[in-house]
Amino acid sequence: MKRPLNIMFVDDSQSDRELFERAVKAIDESIKCILVEESYSALAYLTIPLGTLPDFIFLDINMPGMNGLECLHEIKKYGELQHIPEIG
């Protein structure tokens, strides 16, 4: 049996995170959504092995603190994360 997809969505807007999750679940209930509100939390999740890594990462480009492009640059510093496709 194929394991369900894990998708990380990083966005500072709670309503955008909720909308994204509803849209994904409408496509396939088995997809796990990892919803994160800012880049620093996303980096912590990705670099501290507490769970399954996402299969895809969706990044909001315009976020306070570290924006999506800066976060992407940080993600790419970790060899074990370089295979994960990102969408910004």
LINHU-V491358 format. One record per pair of residues at least 24 apart in sequence whose ideal C-beta (glycine too) atoms are under 6 Angstrom apart, sorted by the first residue. I is the first residue (numbers start at 1). GAP is how many residues later the second one is. D is the distance in whole Angstrom. If there is no record, write none. Layout:
# LINHU-V491358
I/GAP/D, I/GAP/D
This chain:
# LINHU-V491358
4/26/4, 4/27/6, 4/28/6, 5/26/5, 5/50/5, 6/26/5, 6/46/5, 6/48/5, 6/49/5, 7/26/6, 7/47/6, 7/49/5, 8/26/4, 8/46/4, 8/49/5, 9/26/5, 9/49/5, 10/26/5, 10/32/5, 10/49/5, 11/49/4, 12/25/6, 12/26/6, 12/51/5, 38/27/6, 39/27/4, 39/32/4, 43/31/6, 46/35/6, 56/29/5, 57/27/6, 57/29/5, 58/29/5, 59/27/6, 59/29/5, 61/27/5
